[in-house]
């Protein structure tokens, strides 16, 4: 299969529209039977758009596990800012997958906003048109990018450092307009903004969607790999616990393989399974 090499084409178009900070978003775990759904956010200042891409940057689905891990090592210090947000299996059962994805994405974005503040970057909403969400909100009271989830649900706290973040001397400069690129045809991020479950976002991104954005857009491809490796590592760690060992998540990462479904038939669902889904 011929692999598509991501480019900065879409990001360049957004820079031409006034984007100062571009956030690529991609999800992982949407179709799994167990574990959280996670959304990665990889953010780049406009001045970075057009620079040379990391070697072997691709949609994470096009890479094997070893290649993803190797790429992750370089990607973790490549974006100016990045984070991965999660929604637990209990939250998915309670809210449905679409809202869970949106909340996970906004949890990641809230953490990116906090990182921007710590790096001295001033952000502002991407849209020039006033809207319900354009009020100035203090970032001092932002919720964490990943919370503990609903009830006793287990959601890992993914708080990645801003290793190598380039502030570009932006402290005190004109605020950066935030734009977002979301993989897929549906903007579940904007739809989640008004939810009581979502964190407050001070700088609302002007969102665009792109089918196969993880294959075509550099920022989305970065978010794809960061989210995929983060979630895979979590599922592998959980698989080491005795109560989850039978499901072999180290092999299937919570997806519905034959062996996983057979284990659910034999042992029943665990507290990390999405019980409103068809598990067997």
C-alpha positions in Angstrom: 0.0 0.0 0.0 1.3 3.4 -1.0 1.6 5.6 2.1 0.5 9.2 1.9 3.1 11.7 3.2 1.5 14.5 5.3 2.1 18.1 4.3 1.6 21.6 5.6 -0.9 22.5 2.8 -4.0 22.8 5.0 -2.2 24.5 7.8 -0.8 27.0 5.3 -4.3 27.8 4.1 -5.3 28.5 7.7 -2.3 30.8 8.2 -3.4 32.7 5.2 -6.8 33.2 7.0 -5.1 34.6 10.0 -4.3 31.6 12.2 -1.6 32.2 14.8 -1.8 28.8 16.5 -3.0 25.7 14.7 -4.2 22.7 16.7 -4.4 19.3 14.9 -6.8 16.9 16.6 -7.2 13.1 16.1 -9.0 10.4 18.2 -8.1 6.9 19.1 -10.2 4.2 20.7 -13.5 5.1 19.2 -14.3 1.5 18.2 -12.8 -0.3 21.1 -14.9 -2.4 23.5 -12.9 -1.4 26.6 -10.9 1.5 27.9 -11.1 5.2 27.3 -11.5 7.1 24.1 -8.6 9.6 23.7 -8.1 12.7 21.5 -4.6 14.1 20.8 -4.0 17.8 20.2 -0.7 18.9 18.6 -0.4 22.7 18.4 2.0 24.7 16.2 2.6 28.5 15.9 2.1 29.9 12.4 5.9 30.5 12.1 6.5 26.7 12.3 4.2 25.9 9.3 6.3 24.9 6.3 9.3 23.6 8.2 10.8 20.2 7.6 8.7 17.3 9.0 10.0 14.6 11.3 11.2 11.6 9.3 8.5 8.9 8.8 5.7 11.1 10.0 2.5 9.3 8.9 -1.0 8.6 10.0 -0.5 6.3 13.0 -2.7 3.6 11.4 -0.2 3.3 8.6 2.6 2.4 11.0 3.4 -0.7 13.0 3.7 -0.6 16.7 7.5 -0.4 16.7 7.5 2.4 14.1 4.9 4.4 16.1 7.0 4.1 19.3 10.1 5.3 17.5 8.2 8.2 15.9 6.7 9.1 19.3 10.2 9.8 20.7 10.8 12.5 18.2 7.2 13.8 18.1 7.0 14.3 21.9 9.3 17.3 21.5 8.2 18.5 18.1 4.9 20.5 18.6 5.0 23.8 20.4 2.3 22.4 22.7 0.5 19.1 22.9 -1.7 17.0 25.2 -3.9 14.0 25.1 -7.4 14.1 26.6 -9.6 11.1 27.6 -13.1 10.2 28.3 -13.7 7.0 30.3 -15.7 3.9 29.4 -18.3 5.0 32.0 -18.5 8.5 30.4 -19.0 6.9 27.0 -21.8 4.7 28.3 -23.4 7.7 30.0 -23.1 10.3 27.2 -22.6 8.4 24.0 -19.5 8.3 21.9 -19.9 11.7 20.1 -20.1 13.8 23.3 -17.3 11.7 24.9 -15.0 12.5 22.0 -15.8 16.2 22.2 -15.2 16.4 25.9 -11.9 14.4 25.5 -10.8 16.8 22.8 -11.6 19.9 25.0 -9.8 18.3 27.9 -6.7 18.1 25.7 -7.2 21.7 24.5 -7.6 23.0 28.1 -4.2 21.5 28.9 -2.7 23.1 25.8 -4.2 26.5 26.9 -2.5 26.0 30.3 0.8 25.1 28.6 0.5 28.3 26.4 0.0 30.4 29.5 3.0 28.9 31.2 5.1 29.5 28.0 4.0 33.1 27.8 1.8 32.7 24.7 -1.4 34.8 24.6 -4.2 33.1 22.7 -7.6 34.4 21.4 -10.5 32.8 19.7 -10.0 32.0 16.0 -13.3 33.5 14.8 -13.5 37.2 14.1 -17.2 37.1 14.5 -18.6 37.5 18.1 -20.3 34.5 19.5 -21.7 33.0 22.7 -18.3 31.6 23.6 -16.1 34.7 22.9 -16.3 36.0 26.5 -12.9 36.3 28.2 -12.5 33.3 30.6 -9.6 33.2 33.1 -7.3 30.3 32.4 -6.6 30.1 36.1 -9.8 28.1 36.6 -9.5 25.7 33.7 -10.3 22.1 34.5 -7.6 19.5 33.9 -7.1 18.2 30.4 -8.0 14.7 31.7 -10.1 14.1 34.8 -10.9 11.0 36.8 -14.1 10.4 34.9 -17.6 9.5 36.0 -18.1 7.8 39.4 -15.4 5.2 39.9 -14.5 5.2 36.2 -10.8 4.9 35.6 -9.2 7.4 33.3 -5.5 8.0 33.3 -4.2 11.5 33.9 -2.3 12.3 30.7 -0.3 15.5 31.4 2.5 15.6 28.9 5.4 18.1 29.4 6.1 20.8 26.9 9.5 19.5 26.2 11.3 21.8 23.8 8.4 24.2 23.5 9.3 27.2 21.4 7.8 30.3 22.9 9.1 32.4 20.0 9.5 35.4 22.2 5.7 35.9 22.0 5.3 37.2 25.6 3.4 40.5 25.4 2.8 40.2 21.7 -0.4 40.2 19.7 -2.6 37.3 20.9 -2.5 34.3 18.6 -5.8 33.3 16.9 -6.4 29.6 17.4 -7.6 27.5 14.6 -8.2 23.7 14.7 -8.1 20.8 12.2 -10.1 17.8 13.1 -9.7 14.4 11.4 -13.0 13.2 9.9 -16.2 14.7 8.6 -17.9 15.8 11.8 -16.9 18.6 14.2 -17.7 16.9 17.5 -15.5 19.5 19.3 -17.6 22.6 18.7 -20.7 20.6 19.5 -19.3 19.8 23.0 -18.5 23.4 23.9 -21.8 24.0 25.6 -21.8 20.8 27.6 -21.8 20.9 31.4 -19.2 18.1 31.2 -16.6 20.0 29.2 -13.9 22.2 30.6 -14.1 26.0 29.9 -12.0 27.1 26.9 -10.8 30.6 26.8 -9.7 30.8 23.2 -12.3 28.9 21.1 -10.7 27.5 17.9 -12.1 28.2 14.5 -12.6 24.6 13.5 -12.3 22.8 10.2 -12.7 19.2 9.4 -10.8 17.1 6.9 -11.5 13.5 6.0 -8.3 11.5 6.3 -6.7 14.5 7.9 -4.4 12.2 9.8 -2.9 11.1 6.5 -2.7 14.6 4.9 -2.1 17.2 7.6 1.1 17.4 9.5 -0.4 18.6 12.7 -3.2 16.0 12.7 -0.7 13.2 11.9 1.3 14.3 14.9 -1.8 14.3 17.1 -2.7 10.8 15.7 0.6 9.2 16.8 0.8 10.9 20.2 -2.7 9.8 21.0 -2.3 6.3 19.7 0.9 5.5 21.5 -0.4 7.1 24.7 -3.5 4.9 24.7 -1.7 1.8 23.7 0.7 2.2 26.6 -2.2 2.6 29.0 -4.0 -0.5 27.8 -0.7 -2.5 28.0 -0.2 -1.4 31.6 -3.8 -2.3 32.5 -3.3 -5.7 30.9 -0.7 -6.5 33.6 -3.3 -6.3 36.3 -4.7 -9.7 37.3 -8.3 -8.7 37.0 -7.8 -7.7 33.3 -5.3 -10.3 32.2 -7.8 -12.6 30.6 -8.8 -10.0 28.0 -5.2 -9.8 26.6 -5.3 -6.0 26.1 -1.6 -6.0 25.5 -2.4 -7.6 22.2 -5.8 -6.1 21.2 -5.7 -2.7 23.1 -9.4 -3.2 24.0 -10.6 -3.7 20.4 -13.0 -6.4 19.5 -10.8 -9.2 18.4 -12.1 -12.8 18.4 -10.0 -13.6 21.5 -11.2 -10.6 23.3 -14.9 -11.3 22.6 -14.4 -14.9 23.7 -12.8 -13.7 27.0 -15.9 -11.5 27.6 -18.2 -14.5 27.0 -16.2 -16.6 29.4 -15.5 -14.0 32.2 -18.1 -11.3 31.6 -17.3 -7.6 31.1 -14.9 -5.9 33.4 -15.3 -2.5 35.0 -13.5 -1.0 32.1 -15.7 -2.3 29.3 -18.3 -0.2 27.6 -21.4 -2.1 28.7 -23.8 -0.3 26.5 -22.0 -1.6 23.5 -22.5 -4.9 21.8 -19.6 -6.8 23.5 -20.2 -10.3 22.2 
